[in-house]
Amino acid sequence: QVPLVESGGGLVQPGGSLRLSCAASESIRRNYVMGWYRQAPGKQRELVATIISGGSINYADYVKGRFTISRDNAKNTVYLQMNSLKPEDTAVYSCNARNPITKVNFWGQGTQVTVSS
């Protein structure tokens, strides 16, 4: 069973919006730290946002005020609402789940987000 499955990427014009979803399997427990990361061509992977089961949220400075991470524990799904998208947001976005005890990480396959006119 694939632990994390992302969806929702695509092509959008600058200023537009997209919503990414990350469906987690039952093996991903609700106490895991969930997050979104991105990697642009030729660049290292970088943090976008994280959320823990208690609701504490962390955003990278370059997405604050534009992106919103949320979590539906009933569906074991994490979302990333992206507004006011910029060309520099173009990247492969990957969902991450981290066991808070063992620090083991799980990754989704990634979904492409392209912001272009």
CNS distance restraints for C-alpha pairs under 8 A (distance, minus, plus):
assign (resid   1 and name CA) (resid  25 and name CA) 7.15 0.50 0.50
assign (resid   2 and name CA) (resid  25 and name CA) 6.86 0.50 0.50
assign (resid   3 and name CA) (resid  24 and name CA) 5.54 0.50 0.50
assign (resid   3 and name CA) (resid  25 and name CA) 4.83 0.50 0.50
assign (resid   3 and name CA) (resid  26 and name CA) 7.76 0.50 0.50
assign (resid   3 and name CA) (resid  27 and name CA) 6.70 0.50 0.50
assign (resid   3 and name CA) (resid  28 and name CA) 6.70 0.50 0.50
assign (resid   3 and name CA) (resid 106 and name CA) 7.09 0.50 0.50
assign (resid   3 and name CA) (resid 107 and name CA) 7.68 0.50 0.50
assign (resid   3 and name CA) (resid 108 and name CA) 7.24 0.50 0.50
assign (resid   4 and name CA) (resid  22 and name CA) 6.29 0.50 0.50
assign (resid   4 and name CA) (resid  23 and name CA) 5.67 0.50 0.50
assign (resid   4 and name CA) (resid  24 and name CA) 4.62 0.50 0.50
assign (resid   4 and name CA) (resid  25 and name CA) 6.35 0.50 0.50
assign (resid   4 and name CA) (resid  95 and name CA) 6.99 0.50 0.50
assign (resid   4 and name CA) (resid  96 and name CA) 7.75 0.50 0.50
assign (resid   4 and name CA) (resid 106 and name CA) 7.46 0.50 0.50
assign (resid   4 and name CA) (resid 107 and name CA) 6.42 0.50 0.50
assign (resid   4 and name CA) (resid 108 and name CA) 4.69 0.50 0.50
assign (resid   4 and name CA) (resid 109 and name CA) 7.69 0.50 0.50
assign (resid   5 and name CA) (resid  22 and name CA) 5.41 0.50 0.50
assign (resid   5 and name CA) (resid  23 and name CA) 5.22 0.50 0.50
assign (resid   5 and name CA) (resid  24 and name CA) 6.60 0.50 0.50
assign (resid   5 and name CA) (resid  95 and name CA) 7.85 0.50 0.50
assign (resid   5 and name CA) (resid 108 and name CA) 5.48 0.50 0.50
assign (resid   5 and name CA) (resid 109 and name CA) 6.82 0.50 0.50
assign (resid   6 and name CA) (resid  20 and name CA) 6.97 0.50 0.50
assign (resid   6 and name CA) (resid  21 and name CA) 5.47 0.50 0.50
assign (resid   6 and name CA) (resid  22 and name CA) 4.35 0.50 0.50
assign (resid   6 and name CA) (resid  23 and name CA) 6.46 0.50 0.50
assign (resid   6 and name CA) (resid  94 and name CA) 7.28 0.50 0.50
assign (resid   6 and name CA) (resid  95 and name CA) 6.73 0.50 0.50
assign (resid   6 and name CA) (resid 108 and name CA) 6.36 0.50 0.50
assign (resid   6 and name CA) (resid 109 and name CA) 7.05 0.50 0.50
assign (resid   6 and name CA) (resid 110 and name CA) 6.31 0.50 0.50
assign (resid   6 and name CA) (resid 111 and name CA) 6.34 0.50 0.50
assign (resid   7 and name CA) (resid  20 and name CA) 5.75 0.50 0.50
assign (resid   7 and name CA) (resid  21 and name CA) 5.26 0.50 0.50
assign (resid   7 and name CA) (resid  22 and name CA) 6.58 0.50 0.50
assign (resid   7 and name CA) (resid 111 and name CA) 6.41 0.50 0.50
assign (resid   8 and name CA) (resid  18 and name CA) 7.03 0.50 0.50
assign (resid   8 and name CA) (resid  19 and name CA) 5.83 0.50 0.50
assign (resid   8 and name CA) (resid  20 and name CA) 4.48 0.50 0.50
assign (resid   8 and name CA) (resid  21 and name CA) 6.14 0.50 0.50
assign (resid   8 and name CA) (resid 111 and name CA) 7.35 0.50 0.50
assign (resid   9 and name CA) (resid  18 and name CA) 7.05 0.50 0.50
assign (resid   9 and name CA) (resid  19 and name CA) 7.49 0.50 0.50
assign (resid   9 and name CA) (resid  20 and name CA) 6.25 0.50 0.50
assign (resid   9 and name CA) (resid 111 and name CA) 5.37 0.50 0.50
assign (resid   9 and name CA) (resid 112 and name CA) 5.31 0.50 0.50
assign (resid   9 and name CA) (resid 113 and name CA) 4.97 0.50 0.50
assign (resid   9 and name CA) (resid 114 and name CA) 7.96 0.50 0.50
assign (resid  10 and name CA) (resid  18 and name CA) 7.91 0.50 0.50
assign (resid  10 and name CA) (resid 111 and name CA) 7.95 0.50 0.50
assign (resid  10 and name CA) (resid 112 and name CA) 6.12 0.50 0.50
assign (resid  10 and name CA) (resid 113 and name CA) 5.04 0.50 0.50
assign (resid  10 and name CA) (resid 114 and name CA) 6.11 0.50 0.50
assign (resid  11 and name CA) (resid 113 and name CA) 6.16 0.50 0.50
assign (resid  11 and name CA) (resid 114 and name CA) 4.73 0.50 0.50
assign (resid  11 and name CA) (resid 115 and name CA) 5.92 0.50 0.50
assign (resid  11 and name CA) (resid 116 and name CA) 7.14 0.50 0.50
assign (resid  12 and name CA) (resid  16 and name CA) 5.98 0.50 0.50
assign (resid  12 and name CA) (resid  17 and name CA) 7.13 0.50 0.50
assign (resid  12 and name CA) (resid  18 and name CA) 7.57 0.50 0.50
assign (resid  12 and name CA) (resid 113 and name CA) 7.85 0.50 0.50
assign (resid  12 and name CA) (resid 114 and name CA) 6.30 0.50 0.50
assign (resid  12 and name CA) (resid 115 and name CA) 5.01 0.50 0.50
assign (resid  12 and name CA) (resid 116 and name CA) 6.29 0.50 0.50
assign (resid  12 and name CA) (resid 117 and name CA) 7.66 0.50 0.50
assign (resid  13 and name CA) (resid  85 and name CA) 7.66 0.50 0.50
assign (resid  13 and name CA) (resid 115 and name CA) 5.39 0.50 0.50
assign (resid  13 and name CA) (resid 116 and name CA) 5.01 0.50 0.50
assign (resid  13 and name CA) (resid 117 and name CA) 4.98 0.50 0.50
assign (resid  14 and name CA) (resid  84 and name CA) 6.99 0.50 0.50
assign (resid  14 and name CA) (resid  85 and name CA) 5.39 0.50 0.50
assign (resid  14 and name CA) (resid  86 and name CA) 5.10 0.50 0.50
assign (resid  14 and name CA) (resid  87 and name CA) 6.31 0.50 0.50
assign (resid  14 and name CA) (resid 115 and name CA) 5.74 0.50 0.50
assign (resid  14 and name CA) (resid 116 and name CA) 6.00 0.50 0.50
assign (resid  14 and name CA) (resid 117 and name CA) 6.48 0.50 0.50
assign (resid  15 and name CA) (resid  83 and name CA) 7.00 0.50 0.50
assign (resid  15 and name CA) (resid  84 and name CA) 4.14 0.50 0.50
assign (resid  15 and name CA) (resid  85 and name CA) 4.85 0.50 0.50
assign (resid  15 and name CA) (resid  86 and name CA) 6.37 0.50 0.50
assign (resid  16 and name CA) (resid  83 and name CA) 6.13 0.50 0.50
assign (resid  16 and name CA) (resid  84 and name CA) 5.50 0.50 0.50
assign (resid  16 and name CA) (resid  85 and name CA) 5.49 0.50 0.50
assign (resid  17 and name CA) (resid  81 and name CA) 7.46 0.50 0.50
assign (resid  17 and name CA) (resid  82 and name CA) 5.37 0.50 0.50
assign (resid  17 and name CA) (resid  83 and name CA) 4.40 0.50 0.50
assign (resid  17 and name CA) (resid  84 and name CA) 6.26 0.50 0.50
assign (resid  17 and name CA) (resid  85 and name CA) 6.20 0.50 0.50
assign (resid  18 and name CA) (resid  81 and name CA) 6.17 0.50 0.50
assign (resid  18 and name CA) (resid  82 and name CA) 5.23 0.50 0.50
assign (resid  18 and name CA) (resid  83 and name CA) 6.75 0.50 0.50
assign (resid  19 and name CA) (resid  79 and name CA) 6.86 0.50 0.50
assign (resid  19 and name CA) (resid  80 and name CA) 5.59 0.50 0.50
assign (resid  19 and name CA) (resid  81 and name CA) 4.44 0.50 0.50
assign (resid  19 and name CA) (resid  82 and name CA) 5.95 0.50 0.50
assign (resid  20 and name CA) (resid  79 and name CA) 5.50 0.50 0.50
assign (resid  20 and name CA) (resid  80 and name CA) 4.98 0.50 0.50
assign (resid  20 and name CA) (resid  81 and name CA) 6.43 0.50 0.50
assign (resid  20 and name CA) (resid  82 and name CA) 7.93 0.50 0.50
assign (resid  21 and name CA) (resid  77 and name CA) 6.85 0.50 0.50
assign (resid  21 and name CA) (resid  78 and name CA) 5.87 0.50 0.50
assign (resid  21 and name CA) (resid  79 and name CA) 4.54 0.50 0.50
assign (resid  21 and name CA) (resid  80 and name CA) 6.52 0.50 0.50
assign (resid  22 and name CA) (resid  77 and name CA) 5.43 0.50 0.50
assign (resid  22 and name CA) (resid  78 and name CA) 5.08 0.50 0.50
assign (resid  22 and name CA) (resid  79 and name CA) 6.21 0.50 0.50
assign (resid  22 and name CA) (resid  95 and name CA) 6.26 0.50 0.50
assign (resid  22 and name CA) (resid 108 and name CA) 7.97 0.50 0.50
assign (resid  23 and name CA) (resid  75 and name CA) 7.71 0.50 0.50
assign (resid  23 and name CA) (resid  76 and name CA) 6.31 0.50 0.50
assign (resid  23 and name CA) (resid  77 and name CA) 4.50 0.50 0.50
assign (resid  23 and name CA) (resid  78 and name CA) 6.67 0.50 0.50
assign (resid  24 and name CA) (resid  28 and name CA) 6.02 0.50 0.50
assign (resid  24 and name CA) (resid  76 and name CA) 5.58 0.50 0.50
assign (resid  24 and name CA) (resid  77 and name CA) 5.84 0.50 0.50
assign (resid  25 and name CA) (resid  76 and name CA) 7.41 0.50 0.50
assign (resid  26 and name CA) (resid  76 and name CA) 7.85 0.50 0.50
assign (resid  28 and name CA) (resid  32 and name CA) 6.82 0.50 0.50
assign (resid  28 and name CA) (resid  97 and name CA) 7.19 0.50 0.50
assign (resid  30 and name CA) (resid  53 and name CA) 6.17 0.50 0.50
assign (resid  30 and name CA) (resid  73 and name CA) 6.67 0.50 0.50
assign (resid  30 and name CA) (resid  76 and name CA) 7.16 0.50 0.50
assign (resid  31 and name CA) (resid  52 and name CA) 6.90 0.50 0.50
assign (resid  31 and name CA) (resid  53 and name CA) 5.39 0.50 0.50
assign (resid  31 and name CA) (resid  99 and name CA) 7.58 0.50 0.50
assign (resid  31 and name CA) (resid 100 and name CA) 7.35 0.50 0.50
assign (resid  32 and name CA) (resid  52 and name CA) 6.69 0.50 0.50
assign (resid  32 and name CA) (resid  53 and name CA) 7.03 0.50 0.50
assign (resid  32 and name CA) (resid  97 and name CA) 6.02 0.50 0.50
assign (resid  32 and name CA) (resid  98 and name CA) 5.38 0.50 0.50
assign (resid  32 and name CA) (resid  99 and name CA) 4.95 0.50 0.50
assign (resid  32 and name CA) (resid 100 and name CA) 5.90 0.50 0.50
assign (resid  33 and name CA) (resid  50 and name CA) 6.92 0.50 0.50
assign (resid  33 and name CA) (resid  51 and name CA) 6.01 0.50 0.50
assign (resid  33 and name CA) (resid  52 and name CA) 4.71 0.50 0.50
assign (resid  33 and name CA) (resid  53 and name CA) 7.05 0.50 0.50
assign (resid  33 and name CA) (resid  97 and name CA) 5.67 0.50 0.50
assign (resid  33 and name CA) (resid  98 and name CA) 5.11 0.50 0.50
assign (resid  33 and name CA) (resid  99 and name CA) 6.66 0.50 0.50
assign (resid  33 and name CA) (resid 100 and name CA) 6.61 0.50 0.50
assign (resid  34 and name CA) (resid  50 and name CA) 5.62 0.50 0.50
assign (resid  34 and name CA) (resid  51 and name CA) 5.39 0.50 0.50
assign (resid  34 and name CA) (resid  52 and name CA) 6.21 0.50 0.50
assign (resid  34 and name CA) (resid  78 and name CA) 7.31 0.50 0.50
assign (resid  34 and name CA) (resid  95 and name CA) 7.43 0.50 0.50
assign (resid  34 and name CA) (resid  96 and name CA) 5.67 0.50 0.50
assign (resid  34 and name CA) (resid  97 and name CA) 4.60 0.50 0.50
assign (resid  34 and name CA) (resid  98 and name CA) 6.49 0.50 0.50
assign (resid  35 and name CA) (resid  47 and name CA) 7.90 0.50 0.50
assign (resid  35 and name CA) (resid  48 and name CA) 7.46 0.50 0.50
assign (resid  35 and name CA) (resid  49 and name CA) 5.54 0.50 0.50
assign (resid  35 and name CA) (resid  50 and name CA) 3.99 0.50 0.50
assign (resid  35 and name CA) (resid  51 and name CA) 6.13 0.50 0.50
assign (resid  35 and name CA) (resid  95 and name CA) 5.83 0.50 0.50
assign (resid  35 and name CA) (resid  96 and name CA) 5.02 0.50 0.50
assign (resid  35 and name CA) (resid  97 and name CA) 6.45 0.50 0.50
assign (resid  36 and name CA) (resid  47 and name CA) 6.55 0.50 0.50
assign (resid  36 and name CA) (resid  48 and name CA) 5.40 0.50 0.50
assign (resid  36 and name CA) (resid  49 and name CA) 5.42 0.50 0.50
assign (resid  36 and name CA) (resid  50 and name CA) 6.40 0.50 0.50
assign (resid  36 and name CA) (resid  80 and name CA) 7.61 0.50 0.50
assign (resid  36 and name CA) (resid  93 and name CA) 6.70 0.50 0.50
assign (resid  36 and name CA) (resid  94 and name CA) 5.68 0.50 0.50
assign (resid  36 and name CA) (resid  95 and name CA) 4.72 0.50 0.50
assign (resid  36 and name CA) (resid  96 and name CA) 6.01 0.50 0.50
assign (resid  37 and name CA) (resid  45 and name CA) 6.61 0.50 0.50
assign (resid  37 and name CA) (resid  46 and name CA) 5.52 0.50 0.50
assign (resid  37 and name CA) (resid  47 and name CA) 4.50 0.50 0.50
assign (resid  37 and name CA) (resid  48 and name CA) 4.97 0.50 0.50
assign (resid  37 and name CA) (resid  49 and name CA) 7.08 0.50 0.50
assign (resid  37 and name CA) (resid  93 and name CA) 5.67 0.50 0.50
assign (resid  37 and name CA) (resid  94 and name CA) 5.25 0.50 0.50
assign (resid  37 and name CA) (resid  95 and name CA) 6.44 0.50 0.50
assign (resid  37 and name CA) (resid  96 and name CA) 7.30 0.50 0.50
assign (resid  38 and name CA) (resid  45 and name CA) 5.45 0.50 0.50
assign (resid  38 and name CA) (resid  46 and name CA) 5.47 0.50 0.50
assign (resid  38 and name CA) (resid  47 and name CA) 6.55 0.50 0.50
assign (resid  38 and name CA) (resid  48 and name CA) 6.66 0.50 0.50
assign (resid  38 and name CA) (resid  91 and name CA) 5.81 0.50 0.50
assign (resid  38 and name CA) (resid  92 and name CA) 5.40 0.50 0.50
assign (resid  38 and name CA) (resid  93 and name CA) 4.28 0.50 0.50
assign (resid  38 and name CA) (resid  94 and name CA) 5.96 0.50 0.50
assign (resid  39 and name CA) (resid  43 and name CA) 6.27 0.50 0.50
assign (resid  39 and name CA) (resid  44 and name CA) 5.92 0.50 0.50
assign (resid  39 and name CA) (resid  45 and name CA) 4.27 0.50 0.50
assign (resid  39 and name CA) (resid  46 and name CA) 6.29 0.50 0.50
assign (resid  39 and name CA) (resid  91 and name CA) 5.19 0.50 0.50
assign (resid  39 and name CA) (resid  92 and name CA) 5.31 0.50 0.50
assign (resid  39 and name CA) (resid  93 and name CA) 6.64 0.50 0.50
assign (resid  40 and name CA) (resid  44 and name CA) 7.26 0.50 0.50
assign (resid  40 and name CA) (resid  45 and name CA) 7.33 0.50 0.50
assign (resid  40 and name CA) (resid  90 and name CA) 6.44 0.50 0.50
assign (resid  40 and name CA) (resid  91 and name CA) 4.20 0.50 0.50
assign (resid  40 and name CA) (resid  92 and name CA) 6.36 0.50 0.50
assign (resid  41 and name CA) (resid  91 and name CA) 7.05 0.50 0.50
assign (resid  47 and name CA) (resid  59 and name CA) 7.96 0.50 0.50
assign (resid  47 and name CA) (resid  60 and name CA) 6.41 0.50 0.50
assign (resid  48 and name CA) (resid  59 and name CA) 6.00 0.50 0.50
assign (resid  48 and name CA) (resid  60 and name CA) 5.30 0.50 0.50
assign (resid  48 and name CA) (resid  63 and name CA) 6.96 0.50 0.50
assign (resid  49 and name CA) (resid  57 and name CA) 7.20 0.50 0.50
assign (resid  49 and name CA) (resid  58 and name CA) 5.42 0.50 0.50
assign (resid  49 and name CA) (resid  59 and name CA) 4.37 0.50 0.50
assign (resid  49 and name CA) (resid  60 and name CA) 6.13 0.50 0.50
assign (resid  49 and name CA) (resid  69 and name CA) 6.64 0.50 0.50
assign (resid  50 and name CA) (resid  57 and name CA) 5.67 0.50 0.50
assign (resid  50 and name CA) (resid  58 and name CA) 5.22 0.50 0.50
assign (resid  50 and name CA) (resid  59 and name CA) 6.72 0.50 0.50
assign (resid  50 and name CA) (resid  69 and name CA) 7.28 0.50 0.50
assign (resid  51 and name CA) (resid  55 and name CA) 6.18 0.50 0.50
assign (resid  51 and name CA) (resid  56 and name CA) 5.67 0.50 0.50
assign (resid  51 and name CA) (resid  57 and name CA) 4.53 0.50 0.50
assign (resid  51 and name CA) (resid  58 and name CA) 6.57 0.50 0.50
assign (resid  51 and name CA) (resid  69 and name CA) 7.09 0.50 0.50
assign (resid  51 and name CA) (resid  70 and name CA) 7.27 0.50 0.50
assign (resid  51 and name CA) (resid  71 and name CA) 7.57 0.50 0.50
assign (resid  52 and name CA) (resid  56 and name CA) 5.56 0.50 0.50
assign (resid  52 and name CA) (resid  57 and name CA) 6.82 0.50 0.50
assign (resid  53 and name CA) (resid  73 and name CA) 7.96 0.50 0.50
assign (resid  57 and name CA) (resid  69 and name CA) 7.66 0.50 0.50
assign (resid  59 and name CA) (resid  63 and name CA) 6.67 0.50 0.50
assign (resid  59 and name CA) (resid  64 and name CA) 5.95 0.50 0.50
assign (resid  60 and name CA) (resid  64 and name CA) 6.42 0.50 0.50
assign (resid  63 and name CA) (resid  67 and name CA) 5.53 0.50 0.50
assign (resid  66 and name CA) (resid  82 and name CA) 6.16 0.50 0.50
assign (resid  66 and name CA) (resid  83 and name CA) 5.12 0.50 0.50
assign (resid  66 and name CA) (resid  84 and name CA) 6.03 0.50 0.50
assign (resid  66 and name CA) (resid  85 and name CA) 7.69 0.50 0.50
assign (resid  67 and name CA) (resid  80 and name CA) 6.74 0.50 0.50
assign (resid  67 and name CA) (resid  81 and name CA) 5.50 0.50 0.50
assign (resid  67 and name CA) (resid  82 and name CA) 4.46 0.50 0.50
assign (resid  67 and name CA) (resid  83 and name CA) 5.96 0.50 0.50
assign (resid  68 and name CA) (resid  79 and name CA) 7.99 0.50 0.50
assign (resid  68 and name CA) (resid  80 and name CA) 5.64 0.50 0.50
assign (resid  68 and name CA) (resid  81 and name CA) 5.02 0.50 0.50
assign (resid  68 and name CA) (resid  82 and name CA) 6.57 0.50 0.50
assign (resid  69 and name CA) (resid  78 and name CA) 7.23 0.50 0.50
assign (resid  69 and name CA) (resid  79 and name CA) 5.63 0.50 0.50
assign (resid  69 and name CA) (resid  80 and name CA) 4.57 0.50 0.50
assign (resid  69 and name CA) (resid  81 and name CA) 6.38 0.50 0.50
assign (resid  70 and name CA) (resid  78 and name CA) 5.76 0.50 0.50
assign (resid  70 and name CA) (resid  79 and name CA) 5.23 0.50 0.50
assign (resid  70 and name CA) (resid  80 and name CA) 6.58 0.50 0.50
assign (resid  71 and name CA) (resid  76 and name CA) 7.45 0.50 0.50
assign (resid  71 and name CA) (resid  77 and name CA) 5.91 0.50 0.50
assign (resid  71 and name CA) (resid  78 and name CA) 4.41 0.50 0.50
assign (resid  71 and name CA) (resid  79 and name CA) 6.20 0.50 0.50
assign (resid  72 and name CA) (resid  76 and name CA) 5.79 0.50 0.50
assign (resid  72 and name CA) (resid  77 and name CA) 5.32 0.50 0.50
assign (resid  72 and name CA) (resid  78 and name CA) 6.27 0.50 0.50
assign (resid  73 and name CA) (resid  77 and name CA) 6.54 0.50 0.50
assign (resid  85 and name CA) (resid  89 and name CA) 6.46 0.50 0.50
assign (resid  85 and name CA) (resid 115 and name CA) 6.72 0.50 0.50
assign (resid  86 and name CA) (resid  90 and name CA) 7.57 0.50 0.50
assign (resid  86 and name CA) (resid 115 and name CA) 6.12 0.50 0.50
assign (resid  87 and name CA) (resid 114 and name CA) 7.35 0.50 0.50
assign (resid  87 and name CA) (resid 115 and name CA) 4.69 0.50 0.50
assign (resid  87 and name CA) (resid 116 and name CA) 5.83 0.50 0.50
assign (resid  88 and name CA) (resid 115 and name CA) 7.57 0.50 0.50
assign (resid  89 and name CA) (resid 113 and name CA) 7.61 0.50 0.50
assign (resid  89 and name CA) (resid 114 and name CA) 7.49 0.50 0.50
assign (resid  89 and name CA) (resid 115 and name CA) 6.71 0.50 0.50
assign (resid  90 and name CA) (resid 112 and name CA) 7.80 0.50 0.50
assign (resid  90 and name CA) (resid 113 and name CA) 5.41 0.50 0.50
assign (resid  90 and name CA) (resid 114 and name CA) 4.59 0.50 0.50
assign (resid  90 and name CA) (resid 115 and name CA) 5.45 0.50 0.50
assign (resid  91 and name CA) (resid 112 and name CA) 6.07 0.50 0.50
assign (resid  91 and name CA) (resid 113 and name CA) 5.52 0.50 0.50
assign (resid  91 and name CA) (resid 114 and name CA) 6.63 0.50 0.50
assign (resid  92 and name CA) (resid 110 and name CA) 5.86 0.50 0.50
assign (resid  92 and name CA) (resid 111 and name CA) 5.38 0.50 0.50
assign (resid  92 and name CA) (resid 112 and name CA) 4.39 0.50 0.50
assign (resid  92 and name CA) (resid 113 and name CA) 6.02 0.50 0.50
assign (resid  93 and name CA) (resid 110 and name CA) 5.31 0.50 0.50
assign (resid  93 and name CA) (resid 111 and name CA) 5.28 0.50 0.50
assign (resid  93 and name CA) (resid 112 and name CA) 6.21 0.50 0.50
assign (resid  93 and name CA) (resid 113 and name CA) 6.93 0.50 0.50
assign (resid  94 and name CA) (resid 107 and name CA) 6.81 0.50 0.50
assign (resid  94 and name CA) (resid 108 and name CA) 5.75 0.50 0.50
assign (resid  94 and name CA) (resid 109 and name CA) 6.63 0.50 0.50
assign (resid  94 and name CA) (resid 110 and name CA) 4.24 0.50 0.50
assign (resid  94 and name CA) (resid 111 and name CA) 6.46 0.50 0.50
assign (resid  95 and name CA) (resid 107 and name CA) 5.82 0.50 0.50
assign (resid  95 and name CA) (resid 108 and name CA) 5.25 0.50 0.50
assign (resid  95 and name CA) (resid 109 and name CA) 7.98 0.50 0.50
assign (resid  95 and name CA) (resid 110 and name CA) 6.89 0.50 0.50
assign (resid  96 and name CA) (resid 105 and name CA) 6.80 0.50 0.50
assign (resid  96 and name CA) (resid 106 and name CA) 5.64 0.50 0.50
assign (resid  96 and name CA) (resid 107 and name CA) 4.77 0.50 0.50
assign (resid  96 and name CA) (resid 108 and name CA) 6.58 0.50 0.50
assign (resid  97 and name CA) (resid 105 and name CA) 5.71 0.50 0.50
assign (resid  97 and name CA) (resid 106 and name CA) 5.10 0.50 0.50
assign (resid  97 and name CA) (resid 107 and name CA) 6.64 0.50 0.50
assign (resid  98 and name CA) (resid 103 and name CA) 5.81 0.50 0.50
assign (resid  98 and name CA) (resid 104 and name CA) 5.67 0.50 0.50
assign (resid  98 and name CA) (resid 105 and name CA) 4.50 0.50 0.50
assign (resid  98 and name CA) (resid 106 and name CA) 6.35 0.50 0.50
assign (resid  99 and name CA) (resid 103 and name CA) 4.93 0.50 0.50
assign (resid  99 and name CA) (resid 104 and name CA) 5.40 0.50 0.50
assign (resid  99 and name CA) (resid 105 and name CA) 6.60 0.50 0.50
assign (resid 100 and name CA) (resid 104 and name CA) 7.95 0.50 0.50
